[in-house]
Amino acid sequence: MTPKKSGVKPIARNKNARRNFELLDFYEAGMVLTGPEVKSLRLGRVSFKDGYVRVKSGEAWLVGVHIAPYEHAGYTGHDPDRDRKLLLHAHQIRLLGAKIEQKGLSVVPVSLYFKNGRVKLEIALAKGKKTFDRRDAIKQRDVDRDTARELNRYR
């Protein structure tokens, strides 16, 4: 979850992350961005569709996240689908790299927000859910909703 602190302004959330993955550990990372990318983020023009984090040669990279080009950028536009470097502590990168190599674990972006004027990305170590796990989660949510509805009826 995005922290509820002063100075935090949410930009976007990855709704599919909680639906398709079981989220285990959460980390906050900074991002290396260009000026037009930040302006585009202020407008909320980001898509997490196929985003994930890759650890390559001791650095963490955000792959597959689309930040739409800023219209008023002039000639200094940016590639909307480029890989973006994440700013994490070295021990966090080593830990994530070791966990990613385990079977079935990956790192996915969960939410993007401004914290004290800087863009922060919440990432999570995740284990993919199977189709039947997702169906069970939907079924459990429906049962909980019906139970709550019945309890409220008798109050």
C-alpha positions in Angstrom: 0.0 0.0 0.0 1.1 3.5 -0.6 2.0 5.2 2.6 -0.5 7.7 4.0 1.9 10.4 5.1 2.0 14.1 4.5 3.9 15.0 1.4 2.7 11.8 -0.5 0.7 12.3 -3.6 -0.4 9.1 -5.4 0.1 8.9 -9.2 -1.0 5.4 -10.2 -1.6 1.9 -8.8 -1.0 -1.5 -10.5 -4.4 -3.1 -10.0 -3.3 -6.4 -11.7 -0.4 -6.9 -9.2 -2.7 -7.9 -6.4 -5.0 -9.8 -8.7 -2.3 -11.9 -10.4 0.3 -12.2 -7.7 0.7 -13.0 -4.0 2.7 -10.0 -2.8 5.3 -11.0 -0.2 7.8 -8.1 0.6 7.5 -4.4 -0.3 10.3 -2.0 -1.1 10.4 1.7 -1.9 12.6 2.7 -4.8 13.5 6.0 -6.5 13.6 6.2 -10.3 16.0 7.9 -12.7 13.8 10.0 -15.0 14.0 12.8 -17.5 12.2 16.1 -17.1 9.4 15.4 -19.6 8.8 12.0 -17.9 8.2 13.7 -14.6 5.8 16.2 -16.2 3.9 13.3 -17.8 3.7 11.5 -14.4 2.3 14.7 -12.8 -0.6 14.3 -15.4 -0.9 10.6 -14.3 -0.1 9.2 -17.8 1.5 5.9 -16.9 0.6 2.3 -17.6 1.9 -0.7 -15.6 0.5 -3.3 -18.1 3.5 -5.6 -18.4 5.9 -4.0 -15.9 8.4 -5.9 -13.9 11.8 -5.4 -12.3 15.0 -7.0 -13.7 18.3 -7.1 -11.8 21.2 -6.9 -14.2 24.9 -6.5 -13.3 24.2 -5.1 -9.8 21.5 -2.6 -10.9 17.7 -2.8 -10.7 15.8 -1.8 -13.9 12.1 -1.2 -14.4 11.0 -2.9 -17.6 7.7 -2.6 -19.5 6.2 0.4 -17.8 4.8 2.9 -20.3 5.1 6.6 -19.5 3.3 8.6 -22.2 5.3 11.4 -23.9 4.7 14.9 -22.6 3.0 17.0 -25.4 4.9 20.2 -24.6 8.3 18.6 -24.4 9.5 20.1 -27.7 12.3 18.3 -29.4 13.5 16.5 -26.2 10.8 13.8 -26.1 11.5 10.5 -24.5 11.0 6.9 -25.4 7.8 5.9 -23.5 8.8 2.2 -23.1 12.5 2.6 -22.2 14.0 0.7 -19.2 14.3 2.9 -16.2 17.0 2.5 -13.5 15.7 2.1 -10.0 17.5 3.6 -7.0 17.8 1.0 -4.2 20.4 0.2 -1.6 23.0 -2.3 -2.8 22.0 -4.9 -0.2 18.4 -4.6 -1.4 19.4 -5.2 -5.0 21.5 -8.2 -4.0 18.6 -9.6 -2.0 16.1 -9.1 -4.8 18.5 -10.6 -7.3 18.8 -13.7 -5.2 15.0 -14.0 -4.7 14.3 -13.6 -8.4 16.5 -16.6 -9.2 14.3 -18.7 -7.0 11.6 -20.6 -8.8 8.3 -18.7 -9.2 9.3 -15.3 -7.7 9.4 -12.0 -9.5 9.4 -8.3 -8.6 6.5 -6.3 -9.8 5.6 -2.5 -9.5 2.7 -1.9 -7.2 2.2 1.8 -7.0 3.8 5.1 -8.2 3.7 8.3 -6.1 5.4 11.6 -5.3 7.0 11.8 -1.9 8.3 15.2 -0.9 8.5 16.2 -4.6 10.4 13.0 -5.7 9.0 10.1 -7.7 8.9 6.9 -5.7 7.9 3.4 -6.9 6.6 0.8 -4.5 7.8 -2.6 -5.7 6.9 -6.0 -4.3 8.5 -9.5 -4.3 5.7 -11.6 -5.7 4.7 -15.2 -6.4 2.4 -15.8 -9.3 -1.1 -17.0 -8.6 -2.5 -19.9 -10.5 -5.9 -19.6 -12.2 -7.7 -21.6 -9.6 -6.2 -19.5 -6.8 -7.6 -16.4 -8.5 -11.0 -18.1 -8.7 -10.9 -19.0 -5.0 -10.0 -15.4 -4.1 -13.0 -14.1 -6.1 -15.3 -16.7 -4.5 -14.1 -15.8 -1.0 -14.6 -12.1 -1.7 -18.1 -12.8 -2.8 -18.9 -14.9 0.3 -17.4 -12.1 2.5 -19.5 -9.5 0.8 -22.7 -11.5 1.1 -22.0 -12.2 4.8 -21.4 -8.5 5.5 -24.6 -7.6 3.6 -26.6 -10.1 5.8 -25.1 -8.8 9.0 -25.9 -5.2 8.1 -29.5 -6.2 7.3 -30.1 -7.3 10.9 -28.6 -4.2 12.5 
